Amino acid sequence: MSKTRTISIKDLTCNTYSVKDNSDRGCHTACKSEIKVGDKVVIDNYFTLVTE
């Protein structure tokens, strides 16, 4: 059973995050200011959905 992981955009504390994409690697690095609601970022080795 998988647990849905979410984080509020205002709770992002780092300057850069790995954001899920369709590349061969599966993610790319983005600045906090580039992250938007609906993106999935890597936190503690899990993709976490960014909410409002």
Phi and psi restraints in degrees (range 20) as a CNS / XPLOR table:
assign (resid 1 and name C) (resid 2 and name N)
       (resid 2 and name CA) (resid 2 and name C) 1.0 -95.9 20.0 2
assign (resid 2 and name N) (resid 2 and name CA)
       (resid 2 and name C) (resid 3 and name N) 1.0 141.7 20.0 2
assign (resid 2 and name C) (resid 3 and name N)
       (resid 3 and name CA) (resid 3 and name C) 1.0 -98.4 20.0 2
assign (resid 3 and name N) (resid 3 and name CA)
       (resid 3 and name C) (resid 4 and name N) 1.0 134.4 20.0 2
assign (resid 3 and name C) (resid 4 and name N)
       (resid 4 and name CA) (resid 4 and name C) 1.0 -78.8 20.0 2
assign (resid 4 and name N) (resid 4 and name CA)
       (resid 4 and name C) (resid 5 and name N) 1.0 122.5 20.0 2
assign (resid 4 and name C) (resid 5 and name N)
       (resid 5 and name CA) (resid 5 and name C) 1.0 -100.1 20.0 2
assign (resid 5 and name N) (resid 5 and name CA)
       (resid 5 and name C) (resid 6 and name N) 1.0 130.2 20.0 2
assign (resid 5 and name C) (resid 6 and name N)
       (resid 6 and name CA) (resid 6 and name C) 1.0 -135.8 20.0 2
assign (resid 6 and name N) (resid 6 and name CA)
       (resid 6 and name C) (resid 7 and name N) 1.0 155.7 20.0 2
assign (resid 6 and name C) (resid 7 and name N)
       (resid 7 and name CA) (resid 7 and name C) 1.0 -145.2 20.0 2
assign (resid 7 and name N) (resid 7 and name CA)
       (resid 7 and name C) (resid 8 and name N) 1.0 141.6 20.0 2
assign (resid 7 and name C) (resid 8 and name N)
       (resid 8 and name CA) (resid 8 and name C) 1.0 -74.5 20.0 2
assign (resid 8 and name N) (resid 8 and name CA)
       (resid 8 and name C) (resid 9 and name N) 1.0 144.2 20.0 2
assign (resid 8 and name C) (resid 9 and name N)
       (resid 9 and name CA) (resid 9 and name C) 1.0 -59.6 20.0 2
assign (resid 9 and name N) (resid 9 and name CA)
       (resid 9 and name C) (resid 10 and name N) 1.0 -30.4 20.0 2
assign (resid 9 and name C) (resid 10 and name N)
       (resid 10 and name CA) (resid 10 and name C) 1.0 -75.1 20.0 2
assign (resid 10 and name N) (resid 10 and name CA)
       (resid 10 and name C) (resid 11 and name N) 1.0 -16.4 20.0 2
assign (resid 10 and name C) (resid 11 and name N)
       (resid 11 and name CA) (resid 11 and name C) 1.0 -91.0 20.0 2
assign (resid 11 and name N) (resid 11 and name CA)
       (resid 11 and name C) (resid 12 and name N) 1.0 0.0 20.0 2
assign (resid 11 and name C) (resid 12 and name N)
       (resid 12 and name CA) (resid 12 and name C) 1.0 -71.1 20.0 2
assign (resid 12 and name N) (resid 12 and name CA)
       (resid 12 and name C) (resid 13 and name N) 1.0 122.5 20.0 2
assign (resid 12 and name C) (resid 13 and name N)
       (resid 13 and name CA) (resid 13 and name C) 1.0 -109.8 20.0 2
assign (resid 13 and name N) (resid 13 and name CA)
       (resid 13 and name C) (resid 14 and name N) 1.0 -20.7 20.0 2
assign (resid 13 and name C) (resid 14 and name N)
       (resid 14 and name CA) (resid 14 and name C) 1.0 -83.3 20.0 2
assign (resid 14 and name N) (resid 14 and name CA)
       (resid 14 and name C) (resid 15 and name N) 1.0 165.0 20.0 2
assign (resid 14 and name C) (resid 15 and name N)
       (resid 15 and name CA) (resid 15 and name C) 1.0 -83.1 20.0 2
assign (resid 15 and name N) (resid 15 and name CA)
       (resid 15 and name C) (resid 16 and name N) 1.0 -29.4 20.0 2
assign (resid 15 and name C) (resid 16 and name N)
       (resid 16 and name CA) (resid 16 and name C) 1.0 -133.9 20.0 2
assign (resid 16 and name N) (resid 16 and name CA)
       (resid 16 and name C) (resid 17 and name N) 1.0 151.4 20.0 2
assign (resid 16 and name C) (resid 17 and name N)
       (resid 17 and name CA) (resid 17 and name C) 1.0 -139.3 20.0 2
assign (resid 17 and name N) (resid 17 and name CA)
       (resid 17 and name C) (resid 18 and name N) 1.0 155.1 20.0 2
assign (resid 17 and name C) (resid 18 and name N)
       (resid 18 and name CA) (resid 18 and name C) 1.0 -87.1 20.0 2
assign (resid 18 and name N) (resid 18 and name CA)
       (resid 18 and name C) (resid 19 and name N) 1.0 123.9 20.0 2
assign (resid 18 and name C) (resid 19 and name N)
       (resid 19 and name CA) (resid 19 and name C) 1.0 -111.4 20.0 2
assign (resid 19 and name N) (resid 19 and name CA)
       (resid 19 and name C) (resid 20 and name N) 1.0 133.2 20.0 2
assign (resid 19 and name C) (resid 20 and name N)
       (resid 20 and name CA) (resid 20 and name C) 1.0 -63.7 20.0 2
assign (resid 20 and name N) (resid 20 and name CA)
       (resid 20 and name C) (resid 21 and name N) 1.0 138.2 20.0 2
assign (resid 20 and name C) (resid 21 and name N)
       (resid 21 and name CA) (resid 21 and name C) 1.0 -148.7 20.0 2
assign (resid 21 and name N) (resid 21 and name CA)
       (resid 21 and name C) (resid 22 and name N) 1.0 -173.1 20.0 2
assign (resid 21 and name C) (resid 22 and name N)
       (resid 22 and name CA) (resid 22 and name C) 1.0 -98.7 20.0 2
assign (resid 22 and name N) (resid 22 and name CA)
       (resid 22 and name C) (resid 23 and name N) 1.0 19.1 20.0 2
assign (resid 22 and name C) (resid 23 and name N)
       (resid 23 and name CA) (resid 23 and name C) 1.0 -76.5 20.0 2
assign (resid 23 and name N) (resid 23 and name CA)
       (resid 23 and name C) (resid 24 and name N) 1.0 171.9 20.0 2
assign (resid 23 and name C) (resid 24 and name N)
       (resid 24 and name CA) (resid 24 and name C) 1.0 -60.9 20.0 2
assign (resid 24 and name N) (resid 24 and name CA)
       (resid 24 and name C) (resid 25 and name N) 1.0 -35.3 20.0 2
assign (resid 24 and name C) (resid 25 and name N)
       (resid 25 and name CA) (resid 25 and name C) 1.0 -74.4 20.0 2
assign (resid 25 and name N) (resid 25 and name CA)
       (resid 25 and name C) (resid 26 and name N) 1.0 -29.4 20.0 2
assign (resid 25 and name C) (resid 26 and name N)
       (resid 26 and name CA) (resid 26 and name C) 1.0 97.6 20.0 2
assign (resid 26 and name N) (resid 26 and name CA)
       (resid 26 and name C) (resid 27 and name N) 1.0 -11.1 20.0 2
assign (resid 26 and name C) (resid 27 and name N)
       (resid 27 and name CA) (resid 27 and name C) 1.0 -160.9 20.0 2
assign (resid 27 and name N) (resid 27 and name CA)
       (resid 27 and name C) (resid 28 and name N) 1.0 164.9 20.0 2
assign (resid 27 and name C) (resid 28 and name N)
       (resid 28 and name CA) (resid 28 and name C) 1.0 -137.1 20.0 2
assign (resid 28 and name N) (resid 28 and name CA)
       (resid 28 and name C) (resid 29 and name N) 1.0 161.4 20.0 2
assign (resid 28 and name C) (resid 29 and name N)
       (resid 29 and name CA) (resid 29 and name C) 1.0 -90.0 20.0 2
assign (resid 29 and name N) (resid 29 and name CA)
       (resid 29 and name C) (resid 30 and name N) 1.0 133.2 20.0 2
assign (resid 29 and name C) (resid 30 and name N)
       (resid 30 and name CA) (resid 30 and name C) 1.0 -136.8 20.0 2
assign (resid 30 and name N) (resid 30 and name CA)
       (resid 30 and name C) (resid 31 and name N) 1.0 148.2 20.0 2
assign (resid 30 and name C) (resid 31 and name N)
       (resid 31 and name CA) (resid 31 and name C) 1.0 -68.6 20.0 2
assign (resid 31 and name N) (resid 31 and name CA)
       (resid 31 and name C) (resid 32 and name N) 1.0 153.8 20.0 2
assign (resid 31 and name C) (resid 32 and name N)
       (resid 32 and name CA) (resid 32 and name C) 1.0 -55.6 20.0 2
assign (resid 32 and name N) (resid 32 and name CA)
       (resid 32 and name C) (resid 33 and name N) 1.0 -37.2 20.0 2
assign (resid 32 and name C) (resid 33 and name N)
       (resid 33 and name CA) (resid 33 and name C) 1.0 -68.1 20.0 2
assign (resid 33 and name N) (resid 33 and name CA)
       (resid 33 and name C) (resid 34 and name N) 1.0 -20.0 20.0 2
assign (resid 33 and name C) (resid 34 and name N)
       (resid 34 and name CA) (resid 34 and name C) 1.0 -87.7 20.0 2
assign (resid 34 and name N) (resid 34 and name CA)
       (resid 34 and name C) (resid 35 and name N) 1.0 -13.4 20.0 2
assign (resid 34 and name C) (resid 35 and name N)
       (resid 35 and name CA) (resid 35 and name C) 1.0 -79.0 20.0 2
assign (resid 35 and name N) (resid 35 and name CA)
       (resid 35 and name C) (resid 36 and name N) 1.0 136.4 20.0 2
assign (resid 35 and name C) (resid 36 and name N)
       (resid 36 and name CA) (resid 36 and name C) 1.0 -127.6 20.0 2
assign (resid 36 and name N) (resid 36 and name CA)
       (resid 36 and name C) (resid 37 and name N) 1.0 165.4 20.0 2
assign (resid 36 and name C) (resid 37 and name N)
       (resid 37 and name CA) (resid 37 and name C) 1.0 -58.3 20.0 2
assign (resid 37 and name N) (resid 37 and name CA)
       (resid 37 and name C) (resid 38 and name N) 1.0 133.3 20.0 2
assign (resid 37 and name C) (resid 38 and name N)
       (resid 38 and name CA) (resid 38 and name C) 1.0 102.1 20.0 2
assign (resid 38 and name N) (resid 38 and name CA)
       (resid 38 and name C) (resid 39 and name N) 1.0 -17.1 20.0 2
assign (resid 38 and name C) (resid 39 and name N)
       (resid 39 and name CA) (resid 39 and name C) 1.0 -70.7 20.0 2
assign (resid 39 and name N) (resid 39 and name CA)
       (resid 39 and name C) (resid 40 and name N) 1.0 158.6 20.0 2
assign (resid 39 and name C) (resid 40 and name N)
       (resid 40 and name CA) (resid 40 and name C) 1.0 -115.6 20.0 2
assign (resid 40 and name N) (resid 40 and name CA)
       (resid 40 and name C) (resid 41 and name N) 1.0 123.5 20.0 2
assign (resid 40 and name C) (resid 41 and name N)
       (resid 41 and name CA) (resid 41 and name C) 1.0 -113.1 20.0 2
assign (resid 41 and name N) (resid 41 and name CA)
       (resid 41 and name C) (resid 42 and name N) 1.0 154.4 20.0 2
assign (resid 41 and name C) (resid 42 and name N)
       (resid 42 and name CA) (resid 42 and name C) 1.0 -86.8 20.0 2
assign (resid 42 and name N) (resid 42 and name CA)
       (resid 42 and name C) (resid 43 and name N) 1.0 121.4 20.0 2
assign (resid 42 and name C) (resid 43 and name N)
       (resid 43 and name CA) (resid 43 and name C) 1.0 -135.2 20.0 2
assign (resid 43 and name N) (resid 43 and name CA)
       (resid 43 and name C) (resid 44 and name N) 1.0 124.6 20.0 2
assign (resid 43 and name C) (resid 44 and name N)
       (resid 44 and name CA) (resid 44 and name C) 1.0 53.4 20.0 2
assign (resid 44 and name N) (resid 44 and name CA)
       (resid 44 and name C) (resid 45 and name N) 1.0 42.8 20.0 2
assign (resid 44 and name C) (resid 45 and name N)
       (resid 45 and name CA) (resid 45 and name C) 1.0 66.8 20.0 2
assign (resid 45 and name N) (resid 45 and name CA)
       (resid 45 and name C) (resid 46 and name N) 1.0 18.4 20.0 2
assign (resid 45 and name C) (resid 46 and name N)
       (resid 46 and name CA) (resid 46 and name C) 1.0 -127.6 20.0 2
assign (resid 46 and name N) (resid 46 and name CA)
       (resid 46 and name C) (resid 47 and name N) 1.0 144.0 20.0 2
assign (resid 46 and name C) (resid 47 and name N)
       (resid 47 and name CA) (resid 47 and name C) 1.0 -73.7 20.0 2
assign (resid 47 and name N) (resid 47 and name CA)
       (resid 47 and name C) (resid 48 and name N) 1.0 128.4 20.0 2
assign (resid 47 and name C) (resid 48 and name N)
       (resid 48 and name CA) (resid 48 and name C) 1.0 -121.6 20.0 2
assign (resid 48 and name N) (resid 48 and name CA)
       (resid 48 and name C) (resid 49 and name N) 1.0 127.6 20.0 2
assign (resid 48 and name C) (resid 49 and name N)
       (resid 49 and name CA) (resid 49 and name C) 1.0 -73.6 20.0 2
assign (resid 49 and name N) (resid 49 and name CA)
       (resid 49 and name C) (resid 50 and name N) 1.0 131.6 20.0 2
assign (resid 49 and name C) (resid 50 and name N)
       (resid 50 and name CA) (resid 50 and name C) 1.0 -89.0 20.0 2
assign (resid 50 and name N) (resid 50 and name CA)
       (resid 50 and name C) (resid 51 and name N) 1.0 124.5 20.0 2
assign (resid 50 and name C) (resid 51 and name N)
       (resid 51 and name CA) (resid 51 and name C) 1.0 -111.0 20.0 2
assign (resid 51 and name N) (resid 51 and name CA)
       (resid 51 and name C) (resid 52 and name N) 1.0 173.4 20.0 2
